[in-house]
Structures are given as structure tokens and as C-alpha cells.
């Protein structure tokens, strides 16, 4: 990690980003003086303790967390229920979320508005994790980690005349999304820690949405496991399968050269929420 300047101005400090994955934790902050324009610090998560406990311990050792930031954006890899804006009712969001997802009784239910997609993402954040964050920052914002990627892929979907199916790999999961004008046509997340599982899910959704194997396109991005094997299997059935290169996709932005930087953090800093 680049050396962090202790004399950085506190007057208008940028907002720190904390990314919470299922088994990963990392921190980032914009810094024009840094080689790649942001400082990025992954944290080695200890197994056997909760993510809230890991974050609490990180405040004792992580460089960026010791810098005294008071504003934070927490990007949480968590299931999200997508509701059309016109049908969203904040008073019913908890009931709908718990009806859709089990095992989240200890979560605080929150929501993000996705105006470009005319949708609201309803999601849960572990209460203990939220308490740790609230104890250390005075200005806290939280969002589903995938939402910057959804917005970016939605904008990409307007290029060309062919229909496009997108697969975003992260945290040993696979988000599969498709758009129809200014809305989601399909969005679901699957556990995919083996490439053959990803092949099955992608081809199942492709067939379900009646995509054309010769005309339409499949685009993949993120942390793709066993990429060559995955592409080999997909191309047996779909002619146009592409991998999105972050450097080319984001006009060679310096941030794309940071090894290990999650694709959603890259998208957040280059394209915004």
C-alpha cells in the first residue's frame, strides 16, 4: 500500500470507502497525490469470528482506519430485493425483505434508490456491523456493493443493437442482469464457486430470456474463476461471449492498475453510484 500522508487536510477530506464481502474486508479513499489516484488497503479477515468483530479489530491495525475520517461509504455484499420505484413503500420494506430472504433476523433493513433503473434496492446490514461503523463515523452511507456495477452495465446496454446479458462475478457469487430500456428485465444472484455452476446459471437464464445464440451477446466482468474453462464451455452454445476489461472499459483510468481492487469499487470511483 502507498505511504499515507499524515498531514492530509481535514477540512474537506474525501469519504472513506469500506467494502464488506462475505469473507473479505477492504478500505479505499480517493487521493489525487497517490500513484493510482486512490489508496487501497485490503484487510486479512480472521476466520471464526464475525465480520463485525473483524472490522472492530481492523480499527486497531489498518492504516486507513487510523487516519481519522469521519465520513464513510460502506459497500456491503448482501442480498437485495429490487422493487419498482412506483411500487415501493418504506413502511412495508422490512416485511417484503424478510419474506424474500430468510436468515437475516439480525439485520437492519435499509434501501437505496436506483433512479436510472427506476428501482429501489432493499437490503439488510448486520446490526453489530452497523453498530461498529456508527461508533467510528459521524456521517455514514451504505449501499449494496453491486449497485455501481448494475448502473454501469445498464449504460453499456445501450451500445449497439444486440440484446445483452451480463454476468458479474464477485465474492464467489454471480450476479446475472439484463435490462429493458430504463429498467431491470432480470436480476438475480447465484452462488458460483465453481466455473461449471456459473456456466449452468448463465445458460439457464440465457435460455429463459429467449436470447439468440448467434445474434445476442453475453458480457462477463469481475473476479472470474477459471476464466478460460468458463469461456470454452459458454462458447459451445453462445457465439458472442466477451470479457469486459476494466482498463479498456474505463479509458485506462489509473485506478484499474491496482491489483486486487474489486470491480465494484473501481466502478464506484470511476462512474459513481
C-alpha positions in Angstrom: 0.0 0.0 0.0 1.2 3.5 -0.7 2.5 5.6 2.2 -0.4 7.6 3.7 0.4 11.2 4.3 -0.4 12.1 7.9 -0.7 15.8 7.2 -3.6 15.4 4.7 -6.1 18.3 5.1 -9.0 17.5 7.4 -11.2 20.4 6.2 -12.6 18.7 3.1 -11.4 15.1 3.5 -12.8 12.6 1.0 -15.3 10.0 2.1 -13.6 6.7 3.1 -15.0 3.5 1.5 -15.3 0.3 3.4 -16.2 -2.8 1.4 -17.6 -5.7 3.3 -17.7 -9.0 1.5 -18.8 -12.4 2.7 -15.2 -13.3 3.6 -13.3 -10.1 2.7 -12.8 -6.6 4.0 -11.1 -3.7 2.3 -10.7 0.0 2.5 -10.2 2.7 -0.1 -10.1 6.5 -0.3 -9.6 9.0 -3.2 -6.2 10.7 -3.1 -5.0 12.8 -6.1 -1.4 12.5 -4.9 -1.4 8.7 -5.0 0.1 6.9 -8.0 -3.3 5.4 -9.0 -5.5 8.2 -7.6 -6.8 6.2 -4.7 -5.3 4.4 -1.7 -6.5 0.8 -1.4 -5.9 -1.4 1.6 -7.2 -5.0 1.8 -7.5 -6.5 5.3 -6.8 -10.1 6.1 -10.1 -11.4 7.6 -9.8 -13.8 10.5 -12.0 -16.9 10.2 -14.1 -18.0 13.2 -15.2 -14.5 14.2 -17.9 -12.3 12.7 -17.3 -9.6 10.1 -18.3 -7.0 12.8 -15.5 -8.4 15.1 -13.1 -8.3 12.2 -13.9 -4.7 11.4 -13.6 -3.8 15.1 -10.1 -5.3 15.1 -9.2 -3.6 11.8 -9.6 -0.2 13.6 -6.6 -1.2 15.7 -4.3 -2.1 12.8 -5.5 -0.8 9.4 -3.6 2.3 8.2 -6.6 4.0 6.5 -8.9 3.4 9.5 -6.4 5.2 11.8 -6.5 8.3 9.7 -9.5 9.8 11.4 -12.0 10.0 8.6 -15.5 11.0 9.8 -17.4 10.2 6.5 -17.7 6.7 5.1 -19.5 4.8 2.4 -20.0 1.2 3.3 -20.4 -1.1 0.3 -21.9 -4.4 1.5 -22.1 -7.6 -0.5 -25.5 -8.7 0.6 -28.8 -10.0 -1.0 -31.0 -7.2 -2.3 -34.7 -7.1 -3.2 -35.4 -4.9 -6.2 -38.7 -3.1 -6.2 -40.0 -0.8 -8.9 -39.9 2.8 -7.6 -43.7 3.3 -8.2 -44.5 0.3 -6.0 -42.0 1.0 -3.2 -43.5 1.7 0.3 -41.0 2.2 3.0 -43.4 1.0 5.7 -43.5 -2.5 4.1 -39.9 -2.9 3.1 -38.9 -5.0 6.2 -41.8 -7.4 5.7 -41.0 -7.8 2.0 -37.3 -8.3 2.6 -37.8 -10.9 5.3 -40.4 -12.7 3.1 -37.9 -12.8 0.2 -34.7 -13.7 2.3 -34.5 -16.0 5.3 -31.7 -15.9 7.8 -31.5 -12.1 8.2 -33.3 -11.7 11.5 -30.3 -9.8 13.0 -30.1 -7.3 10.1 -31.1 -3.7 9.9 -33.2 -3.3 6.7 -32.2 -0.4 4.5 -32.8 0.7 1.0 -31.0 2.5 -1.9 -32.9 4.3 -4.7 -31.5 3.5 -8.2 -33.0 6.4 -10.2 -31.5 5.4 -13.5 -33.2 2.0 -13.3 -36.5 3.1 -11.7 -35.9 0.7 -8.9 -35.2 0.5 -5.2 -32.8 -2.0 -3.7 -33.9 -3.2 -0.3 -31.1 -4.9 1.7 -30.0 -5.9 5.2 -27.0 -5.0 7.2 -25.9 -6.9 10.2 -26.8 -4.9 13.3 -23.4 -5.5 15.0 -21.6 -4.4 11.9 -23.7 -1.3 11.6 -23.0 -0.5 15.3 -19.3 -0.7 14.8 -19.5 1.6 11.8 -21.8 4.1 13.6 -19.4 4.2 16.6 -16.5 5.3 14.4 -18.0 7.7 11.9 -20.4 10.7 12.1 -21.6 10.6 8.5 -22.4 7.1 7.3 -23.9 5.9 4.0 -24.4 2.3 3.0 -25.2 0.7 -0.3 -25.4 -2.7 -2.0 -21.8 -3.3 -3.3 -23.2 -4.4 -6.7 -25.2 -1.3 -7.4 -22.5 0.8 -9.1 -21.9 -2.2 -11.4 -25.6 -2.5 -12.2 -25.8 1.2 -13.1 -22.7 0.9 -15.3 -23.8 -2.2 -17.1 -27.2 -0.6 -17.7 -25.4 2.3 -19.5 -23.3 -0.2 -21.5 -26.5 -2.0 -22.6 -27.4 0.9 -24.8 -24.4 0.4 -27.1 -25.2 -1.4 -30.3 -28.4 -3.0 -31.4 -28.0 -6.5 -29.9 -29.5 -7.7 -26.7 -27.0 -8.2 -23.9 -26.9 -10.5 -20.9 -24.3 -9.6 -18.2 -22.6 -11.7 -15.6 -20.8 -10.0 -12.7 -18.5 -12.3 -10.6 -17.7 -11.3 -7.1 -17.2 -13.0 -3.6 -17.8 -16.4 -5.2 -21.1 -15.2 -6.4 -22.6 -14.4 -9.8 -25.0 -11.5 -10.5 -26.8 -12.1 -13.7 -28.6 -9.0 -15.1 -30.4 -7.9 -18.2 -32.1 -4.6 -18.9 -35.0 -3.3 -21.0 -34.7 0.4 -21.6 -34.6 2.0 -18.2 -35.5 -1.0 -16.1 -34.2 -4.3 -15.0 -35.6 -7.1 -17.1 -33.8 -9.7 -15.0 -31.6 -9.6 -11.9 -30.6 -12.4 -9.6 -27.6 -13.6 -7.7 -26.3 -17.2 -7.5 -23.6 -18.9 -5.5 -20.9 -19.9 -8.0 -17.6 -21.0 -6.5 -17.1 -23.4 -9.5 -17.0 -22.4 -13.1 -19.4 -25.1 -14.2 -22.0 -23.7 -11.8 -21.6 -20.4 -13.4 -22.0 -21.9 -16.9 -25.2 -23.6 -15.8 -26.7 -20.4 -14.4 -25.7 -18.2 -17.3 -27.0 -20.6 -19.9 -30.2 -21.2 -17.9 -31.0 -17.5 -17.8 -30.0 -17.1 -21.4 -32.5 -19.7 -22.5 -35.2 -18.4 -20.1 -35.0 -14.9 -21.6 -35.0 -16.4 -25.1 -31.7 -14.9 -26.3 -30.4 -15.7 -29.7 -27.2 -17.8 -29.7 -25.9 -16.3 -32.9 -27.0 -12.6 -32.6 -27.2 -11.6 -29.0 -24.3 -11.1 -26.6 -23.0 -12.2 -23.2 -20.6 -10.0 -21.3 -18.7 -11.0 -18.2 -16.9 -8.9 -15.6 -15.4 -9.1 -12.2 -13.4 -11.8 -10.5 -14.0 -14.6 -13.0 -12.9 -18.0 -11.7 -11.2 -20.4 -14.2 -11.9 -17.9 -17.0 -10.5 -19.9 -19.9 -12.5 -23.0 -19.0 -15.6 -20.9 -18.4 -15.3 -19.2 -21.8 -14.6 -22.5 -23.5 -17.8 -24.0 -22.2 -20.0 -20.9 -22.9 -18.8 -20.6 -26.4 -20.0 -24.1 -27.2 -23.5 -22.6 -27.0 -23.3 -18.8 -27.4 -21.4 -17.3 -30.2 -20.8 -13.8 -28.8 -19.2 -14.1 -25.3 -17.0 -11.3 -24.1 -14.9 -10.4 -21.0 -15.1 -6.7 -20.0 -11.5 -5.4 -19.5 -11.7 -2.7 -16.8 -8.7 -0.7 -18.3 -10.3 -0.5 -21.7 -13.8 -0.1 -20.3 -12.7 2.9 -18.1 -10.4 4.6 -20.6 -7.2 3.4 -19.0 -8.0 5.1 -15.7 -5.1 4.7 -13.3 -7.3 3.0 -10.7 -7.7 0.0 -13.0 -4.0 -0.8 -12.5 -4.4 -1.6 -8.7 -4.0 -5.3 -8.2 -6.9 -6.9 -6.3 -9.2 -3.9 -6.4 -12.8 -5.2 -6.6 -14.6 -4.3 -9.8 -17.4 -2.6 -7.9 -15.0 -0.3 -6.0 -13.4 0.6 -9.4 -16.8 1.3 -10.9 -17.8 3.4 -7.9 -14.8 5.6 -8.1 -14.8 6.0 -11.9 -18.5 6.2 -12.5 -20.1 7.0 -9.1 -23.1 5.3 -7.6 
